[in-house]
């Protein structure tokens, strides 16, 4: 790969940096390896610190309309404290552990919509510069994949996936945003007469998954339409032995009937709590699999605008990253 960006904050003659990630999608809670490649500038310099920032594009709901912004999900220190000679090459290998709640960006090789990146930040003589930005692909954990495929086998179809700023009350969520995967009930199915759409959110942790399912329920003859939210749990270890078709079908029946999941917090229209949430019909952050592709197969066409160049997705957000200093 070419060296992508001169460290502009360090002036003319500063070093350049390129971060190379391991090929293939990473997994939530899994290891991500690669190396940061530096090339010295016009003089010897001491590299004080090299940091990697896991960044994401999220939807933020303002006073009048939604907008998009960049948040830092995690920061990793991977090196520093060495002398970089004039025009010399220096590689810093790294292995980092991604957060368990890292959003899913693809399923069976098809892009779902969310945009994640690894930004490299190099500090020299007190000056920091974001020297490189690389797209990060993240696939689902086995339990997440099995649950989504069960929805597909039950006839549900993928609509969109996005990241929203905020927290879901009553869960163990740690990141500043959460992922919503919107799916539609099968046409002609009894569920289609009861709900407009289903939103699925995974809150992953070492011990298992919290599966938050929100149903946008249709209005009835004597009732108004409303949202109902339920929280379920799934084990990583039990995933291979679980009959996910039966499990997900049972979850859906409980959600649509309006009963609470065992052990779940009380369900109200605002169960997702202090979150910023989009209304029905909101699109994904970046166009992903075409609507109508089965969740279990995700065989739809990937829209042309899906991040050909990761920098384009984060353009103009250099100074808007929340939590970067935390």
N, C-alpha and C positions, 0 to 999 in steps of 0.2 A: 504494500500500500504506500501511497505517497504521503509525505509529511504534510498534514492538512493545514496547519495554521501557525503562523509566526506568533510568538507570544507578544502581542502588541503592547501590553501594559509595561513591558520591559524595554521598549524602545527598539529602534533600528539596530540590527545586529544581535538581537536576542535569540535564544534557542528556539527550536521548533519541536513539536510533540505529536506523536501518533500513538493511539491506543488500539491494540489489536485484541479482539475478543475471540474466545474459542468458538469454532463453528457449531451451528445447530442451536436449537432452543434450549434455554435454561429452564429450571423448574422452581416453583416457589419453595423457599426453604432450602434450596440446593446450592451447590458450589458453582461459582463462575470464575473461570481462569482466563488468563491472558497475559499481556505484557505491555508496559508503557515504554515506548521507544523515543528517546530524546536525541537530538543532534545539537551539539554546541554551536553557539553563535560566534560573534567576532572577538570574544575574549573569554577567559576562564571565569566561571561563576560557581557559586555554591548553591545547590538545590536544597532548600530548607525542608520542603514537604511536598509530597505528591498525594493528592486526594482524588478519589473517585466518588461521584455523586450519582445516585440512582434518581433520575428525574422522570416526571410524568406530566402529560397534558391532561388537565382536568376541566370539568365544567363547573362554573361558578354562577350562582343565581344572584343577580343584583336587584336593585329596586324595581327596575322596569323590564329588564330582559337578561337572559343568560349570556355569559361570555366565557371565554376559555383562558386559562392561565397555566403556568408551570409551577409545580411544587416539587420540593426535594423530599423523597421518601426515605432515603438513608444516605449517610456519608461514611466513607471508609478511608482511612489513612493507610497507604500501601508502600510508602518509602520516603526517603529524604535523608538529609545529613551527609551528602557526598559532593565531591568536586566534579564539575562537568567542564572538561578542558575545551579550549577553542576548537570548533568544528569537529569535535570527537563524537562518536556514537556511544550511547549508553542505554541498555535495556534493563527495565525493572519488572521482573515477573511477579504476578500476584495471583492469589486465590482468595475470593471473598465469599461469604455466605449471604445469599439474598434473604430478605424478610419472608416469613411464611405467607404473609398477606400480599406478596407481589402479584399484581393483576395478571391475568392471562391475556396474551395478545394473539394467540393463534390456536387453532384446533385442526388436527389432521392436515397441517400445512397451509390452511386457509386463514388469512388475516381477519380478526374479529372486529377491529376498530381501534382499541386503545393504543396509544403511542407511548412507548417507554424509551429511555436512552440512558447511556452511561456518559457522563460529562467528566472530563479530566481537568483537574485544577492543579497548577504548578505554582509554588511559592518560592521566589528568589529575592533575597534582600528585602523582605517585607512586602514585596509586590506580588499579588496573586493574579493569575490570568486563567480563564477557561480556555484551555488550549486545544481541546478536541471533543467531539460529540459523536457518539456511535449509537446506532439503533440497537435495541435489545429485544430479542424474541423470547417469549416465555410461553411454554406449553403447560397444560394442566397436570395436576397431580392425578394419580390413578383413580382416586375416589371422585374427584371433580369430573374427570372424563367419563367415568361410568355413569354418574348422575345425569350429565348432559346427554349422553347417548340414550339413556332411558327415556328422557323427555322425547327424543327423536323417535324412538320405537313406539311411543304412545301417540305419535302423530303430531306432536307440537313442532312448530317451525321457528327458526331463528329470525329475529327482527333486527336487533342491533345490540351493541355492547358499548358502554361508556364508563368513564370514571367521574365520580362526583365528590366535590369537596364537602367534608362533614363527617359526623360520626353516627353510627347506628346505636341508639340507646339500648342497654340491656345485653350487649355482646362484649366480647373480649377484644374488640377492634383496637389496634395500636397505631396504625398509619393514619395520616390526616385525610385520607380519601378512601372510598370504597368503590368496588366495581358492580355495576348492574348489568345483567344479561337479560335482555327483553325477548320473550318468546310468545308466540300466539297459539291459542288452542286450535285444534284441527277443525276445519270447516265441516259443519253438519254434525259435529260431536256435541253431546249434551253439555260439555264444558263451555262450548262457544256461546251457548245461550245464557250462561251464568257469568262469564268473565270476558272482558275485552282483551286483556293481556296478563301475562305473568312476568314478574321481575325476580330473578334469582341472584342472590349475593352470597359468595363464599367468604367466610372469615376463617382462614386456615391457621392452625397452631400445631406444635409438635404432637399434641395428643389427639388431634382429629380436626374435623370441620364443624363449624356452625353453618347451617344452611338456612338463610333467611329468604322466605318466599312471600312476596307481596302480590296479591291479586287485585286487579282493578275490576271490581264487580259491577255488572250491569244493573241499571235501574229496573225494578219490577213494577207490576201494576200498582202496588200499594207501597213501594219502597223506593228510596233514592239510591242512586249509584254511590259506591263508596269503596275505599281501599281497606283491605284486611291483611294483616301481617302476622306471620307465624315463624317461629324459629325451631329448627330441628338440629340434630347432631348426627354425625357420621364418623366412623372410625377409619383411620388409614389402614390398620392391620386387617380389618374385617372386609375391606373392599372386595378382594377376590372371591370371597365366599358368599357375598350378599346377592340376593335376588333383587337387583335394582329396579327392574320393571315393577315388581310388586311393591317395593318400598316407596318409590316415587309416586306410584298410583295411589297408595294409601295417604301419602302426604297431600296430594292434590285434593283428594276427597275431603280431607280434614280442613284444608284451606277454603275450599269452595263452600263447604257446609258451615263454615264460620266458627267451628269449635277450636279451642286452644290446644296447641301441642302440649304434651305432658311436660311439665317443668318449665314451660316458656313463660316469659313475663306477660302481663295483661296486654291484650291486643287492642289498639285503638287506631283510628285513622292516621295518627301521627306517630305510630310505633317507631318509625325510623328516627324519631327524636329530633335532635338539634341538627339535622342534616339540611343541606341545600339540595332539593330534589327537583327534577324536571317533571313537567306535566305529561299526560298521555300524548304520545305521538312525537316526542322529542327524538331527534336523530342521534347517531353516535358521534363522538368527537371527530373521528375520521371515518369515511365510508368504508365499510367492511364487506362481509359476505352479503350478497343480494338477498333481500327479503324473500322468504318462501323457501329457502334452502333448509332441509331438515337438520335439526340440531345434531342428531346422531350421525349424520353423514357430512354436514357442512360442505356440500358439493357445489355451492353457488359460485358465480363469477366474482372475482375480486375487482372492486371498482378501481378505475385507472388512477384516481387521486390518492390512493393509499401510499403515502410516504415513500416516494421514489428517493428522496434525499431527506434523511432524518433532520438535518438542519432546518429545512423549510418548515417543519412542524413546530419547531421551537423558535422560529425567527421572531425577533422583537421582544423576547421574554427574558433577556439577559438580566434585567434588574428587577424582575417580578417574582423571583423564586421565594416562596414563603418558607420559613424555617431553615434557611440555608446556614445561618450562623448557629443554629441549635445543635 
